[in-house]
Amino acid sequence: MAVNGGHVSVISEGVRLPLPKARISRLAEKVLSILREKDAKACIFFVNDAKIRALNLKYRKIDRPTDCLAFPMREGAGGKIHREILGDIVISVDTAKKNSRYFGSAVKKEISLYVIHGILHLLGFKDTTVPARKKMREMEEGILKRL
């Protein structure tokens, strides 16, 4: 079942969310507004570890679950840029629960962090090097404080 907010759709595939879908949609829209992307459209899928592991293997050739995957769609076929369509984010609720126990944080905070993280990836931010990862973490914390 999907909840379609103004510009962000939230879909849950066989998992129970710790936050209402409408709240997640509003959160994502606030993040987009903070990042000056308030007209961008995105879809957030919430899945279990088995599903995100399969996606991680298929698209990244990594055979393990992860917290968040992002599939940017800003640039379409033939290099045509789709300004309003940002892309899709896939978040594992199972991993959010595990990480919240590990880090001693609330599951809701983990989910919020993954939404921010996914949006930053859709906007082209990378976390593959130590400096890039540090910059992304600083941006995530800054956005969390503004929320």
Summary of the structure (lengths in Angstrom):
residues: 147
radius of gyration: 14.5
end to end distance: 26.3
largest distance: 45.9
contacts: 465
relative contact order: 0.16
helix: 50%
strand: 20%
